[in-house]
Amino acid sequence: MKRILAVDDNKDILNVLRYILEDSGYVVDTLSDGHFLFEKIKQHTPDLILLDIMLGDLDGRVLCKDVKTTEETHSIPVILISANHNIADVLKQCGAPDDFVEKPFDMYTLLNTIERQLSAA
């Protein structure tokens, strides 16, 4: 089974993500504080990371770039999620994430995006 790490400071969203993903056959780890991202990755290396952009005092884009530029984690697909619908153009310039899903997300769009990234990895 593929393992997904969902990182969001909104616990309600984490609960929804856990429900959707576990119901779809994934093992799901959640994290509500991005400061512990690399510690969580070391505990159980995920096959994919769902990462919110707005994480309180952290910027998920910076965390994404850290994941992508670290030798041990650079090959883990990262899908950024955000309620800011204009962020997609900024993300293309950044070049760090593997994909992007807007909130509120459609369950099928989210699952298709995850499947596409996992099959490409």
DOPAFI-910613 format. One record per residue (C-alpha): residue number from 1; residue in one letter; x, y, z. Coordinates in Angstrom, 1 decimal, always signed. Each point is the difference from the previous one (the first is absolute). Example, Ala and Ser with C-alpha at 12.3 -4.5 7.8 and 13.67 -1.06 7.14 Angstrom:
! residues 2
<atom 1 "A" <+12.3 -4.5 +7.8>>
<atom 2 "S" <+1.4 +3.4 -0.7>>
This chain:
! residues 121
<atom 1 "M" <+0.0 +0.0 +0.0>>
<atom 2 "K" <+1.2 +3.5 -0.8>>
<atom 3 "R" <+0.6 +2.4 +2.9>>
<atom 4 "I" <-1.1 +3.6 -0.3>>
<atom 5 "L" <+1.0 +2.8 +2.4>>
<atom 6 "A" <-2.6 +2.8 +0.2>>
<atom 7 "V" <+1.2 +3.3 +1.6>>
<atom 8 "D" <-2.6 +2.7 +0.8>>
<atom 9 "D" <-0.4 +2.2 +3.1>>
<atom 10 "N" <-3.8 -0.5 -0.3>>
<atom 11 "K" <-0.9 -3.2 +1.9>>
<atom 12 "D" <-3.4 -0.2 -1.7>>
<atom 13 "I" <+1.6 -0.2 -3.4>>
<atom 14 "L" <+2.5 -2.6 +1.3>>
<atom 15 "N" <-2.9 -2.1 +1.2>>
<atom 16 "V" <-1.8 +0.3 -3.4>>
<atom 17 "L" <+3.3 -0.9 -1.8>>
<atom 18 "R" <+0.6 -3.0 +2.2>>
<atom 19 "Y" <-3.6 -1.2 -0.6>>
<atom 20 "I" <+0.2 +0.4 -3.8>>
<atom 21 "L" <+3.5 -1.5 -0.3>>
<atom 22 "E" <-0.5 -2.9 +2.4>>
<atom 23 "D" <-3.3 -0.8 -1.7>>
<atom 24 "S" <+2.0 -0.1 -3.3>>
<atom 25 "G" <+2.5 -2.5 +1.4>>
<atom 26 "Y" <+2.9 +2.2 +1.1>>
<atom 27 "V" <+1.8 +0.0 +3.2>>
<atom 28 "V" <-0.2 +3.5 +1.3>>
<atom 29 "D" <+2.1 +2.0 +2.4>>
<atom 30 "T" <-1.0 +3.5 +1.0>>
<atom 31 "L" <+2.0 +3.0 +1.3>>
<atom 32 "S" <-1.5 +3.3 +1.2>>
<atom 33 "D" <+3.3 +1.8 +0.6>>
<atom 34 "G" <+2.4 +0.3 -2.9>>
<atom 35 "H" <+2.9 +0.6 +2.3>>
<atom 36 "F" <+0.1 -3.8 +0.5>>
<atom 37 "L" <-0.2 -1.0 -3.6>>
<atom 38 "F" <+3.5 -1.6 -0.3>>
<atom 39 "E" <-0.4 -1.8 +3.3>>
<atom 40 "K" <-3.3 -1.5 -1.2>>
<atom 41 "I" <+1.6 -1.0 -3.3>>
<atom 42 "K" <+2.9 -1.7 +1.8>>
<atom 43 "Q" <-2.6 -2.0 +2.1>>
<atom 44 "H" <-1.8 -1.3 -3.0>>
<atom 45 "T" <+1.2 +1.0 -3.4>>
<atom 46 "P" <-3.1 +0.9 -2.1>>
<atom 47 "D" <-0.6 -0.9 -3.6>>
<atom 48 "L" <-1.6 +3.4 -0.5>>
<atom 49 "I" <-0.5 +3.2 +2.0>>
<atom 50 "L" <-3.1 +2.2 +0.0>>
<atom 51 "L" <+1.2 +3.4 +1.3>>
<atom 52 "D" <-2.1 +3.1 +0.7>>
<atom 53 "I" <+1.5 +3.3 -1.0>>
<atom 54 "M" <-1.2 +2.0 +3.0>>
<atom 55 "L" <+1.3 -1.7 +3.1>>
<atom 56 "G" <-0.3 +2.6 +2.7>>
<atom 57 "D" <+3.4 +1.6 +0.2>>
<atom 58 "L" <+1.5 -2.2 -2.7>>
<atom 59 "D" <-0.3 +0.1 -3.8>>
<atom 60 "G" <-0.7 -3.4 -1.5>>
<atom 61 "R" <+1.8 +1.1 -3.2>>
<atom 62 "V" <+3.2 +0.4 +2.0>>
<atom 63 "L" <-0.5 -3.4 +1.6>>
<atom 64 "C" <-0.6 -1.5 -3.4>>
<atom 65 "K" <+3.2 +1.5 -1.3>>
<atom 66 "D" <+1.8 -1.4 +3.1>>
<atom 67 "V" <-1.4 -3.5 -0.8>>
<atom 68 "K" <+1.0 +0.2 -3.6>>
<atom 69 "T" <+3.5 +1.3 +0.6>>
<atom 70 "T" <+0.9 -2.6 +2.7>>
<atom 71 "E" <+1.7 -3.1 -1.3>>
<atom 72 "E" <-1.9 -2.4 +2.2>>
<atom 73 "T" <-3.5 +1.4 -1.0>>
<atom 74 "H" <+0.4 +1.5 -3.4>>
<atom 75 "S" <-1.8 -2.8 -1.8>>
<atom 76 "I" <-3.1 +0.1 +2.2>>
<atom 77 "P" <-2.9 +1.5 -2.1>>
<atom 78 "V" <-1.4 +3.1 +1.7>>
<atom 79 "I" <-3.5 +1.3 -0.8>>
<atom 80 "L" <-0.7 +3.5 +1.4>>
<atom 81 "I" <-3.5 +0.9 +1.0>>
<atom 82 "S" <-1.4 +3.4 +0.6>>
<atom 83 "A" <-3.2 +2.0 +0.1>>
<atom 84 "N" <+1.8 +2.8 -1.9>>
<atom 85 "H" <-1.2 -0.6 -3.5>>
<atom 86 "N" <+2.5 +2.4 -1.6>>
<atom 87 "I" <+3.0 -1.8 +1.4>>
<atom 88 "A" <+0.3 -2.5 -2.9>>
<atom 89 "D" <+2.0 +2.5 -2.1>>
<atom 90 "V" <+2.4 +0.8 +2.8>>
<atom 91 "L" <+0.5 -3.8 +0.6>>
<atom 92 "K" <+1.0 -0.5 -3.7>>
<atom 93 "Q" <+2.7 +2.7 +0.4>>
<atom 94 "C" <+1.2 -1.7 +3.2>>
<atom 95 "G" <+0.4 -3.3 -1.7>>
<atom 96 "A" <+0.2 -1.9 +3.3>>
<atom 97 "P" <-3.3 -1.9 +0.4>>
<atom 98 "D" <-1.0 -2.9 -2.2>>
<atom 99 "D" <-3.6 +1.1 -0.1>>
<atom 100 "F" <-2.6 +2.3 +1.5>>
<atom 101 "V" <-3.6 -0.5 +1.2>>
<atom 102 "E" <-2.3 +2.9 +0.9>>
<atom 103 "K" <-2.2 +0.1 +3.1>>
<atom 104 "P" <-2.7 -0.8 +0.3>>
<atom 105 "F" <+1.1 -3.1 -1.9>>
<atom 106 "D" <-2.2 -2.4 -1.9>>
<atom 107 "M" <+0.7 -3.5 +1.4>>
<atom 108 "Y" <+0.4 -1.5 -3.4>>
<atom 109 "T" <+2.3 +2.7 -1.2>>
<atom 110 "L" <+2.1 -0.5 +3.1>>
<atom 111 "L" <+0.1 -3.8 -0.4>>
<atom 112 "N" <+0.8 +0.3 -3.8>>
<atom 113 "T" <+2.8 +2.4 +0.7>>
<atom 114 "I" <+1.5 -2.3 +2.7>>
<atom 115 "E" <-0.3 -3.0 -2.3>>
<atom 116 "R" <+1.7 +1.9 -2.8>>
<atom 117 "Q" <+2.9 +1.0 +2.2>>
<atom 118 "L" <+0.4 -3.5 +1.6>>
<atom 119 "S" <+0.1 -1.7 -3.4>>
<atom 120 "A" <+2.6 +2.5 -1.3>>
<atom 121 "A" <+2.3 -0.5 +3.0>>
